[in-house]
Amino acid sequence: MNAGTLSRALQPLQPAWRTYISSLERSPRLTKSCTSVVAALAGDALAQYISNSDKERWDYDWARTARLAVFNAFMGTLGHEYYLRLDGKVMPHASTSPRAIATKLIIDQFMFAPTCTLLFYYYKVLTEGRPSEYVPEIQAKFADTMVAGWKLWIPAHVINFAFVPNRQRILYANVISIAGTYILSRAQAGDFSSSKAQKGGEARPHRGSTEVVWDGVVMKQD
């Protein structure tokens, strides 16, 4: 596909992109919060449909999606402030240098992401009406959550910090979140496993928690 063909293919999206950029300039926090909510809705819908694809009947968990949407709305606003300060404090004179990118990655993945993960699980158990289970929840899921997140977000944020403009980083992370949720849900269902096929060629049934991606980490949902 040459540049002209690609340009014509993307032409229908240009009005939407201009509207997004205009909204971003007028109300950056609200716009990023809204795109984060859309990412939560789309990502969790993908995760639920894929993780239940082996069942004849199942009920969509609207409460879970709503919880994720509310949390992502907060994360969109927090992410706006966070990226502004990160870019403003970490080598602003050479923001895309290898040293700056590495420093931002360390801060993001080993300070910011763990903090947000702890915050998410507290929010999760609180909104599910079981705050006394926060410590067991963290003990059971925190380490696996962080490791899964690093596999996705370290390479994703190398691209983010090297090439994506500051004001569009939340949108980039939202897109990665949706794609990451789809890939992780498929992987957890065994779709990418060499041992997926069982006797008679049947797929292995999916059990266990569902992983849902959002900016910075990978969340494990029951």
Buried (B, 14 or more C-beta within 10 A) or exposed (E): EEEEEEEEEEEEEEEEEEEBEEBBEEEBBBBBBBBBBBBBBBBBBBBBEBBBBBEEEEEEBEEBBBBBBBBBBBBBBBBBEBBBEBBEEBBEEEBEEEEBBEBBBEBBBEEBBBEBBBBBBBBBBEBBEEEEBBEEBBEBBBEEBBEBBBEBBEEBBBEBBBEBEBBBBBBBBBBBBBBBBBBBBBBBBBBEEEEEEEEEEEBBEBEEBBBBBBBBBBBBBE
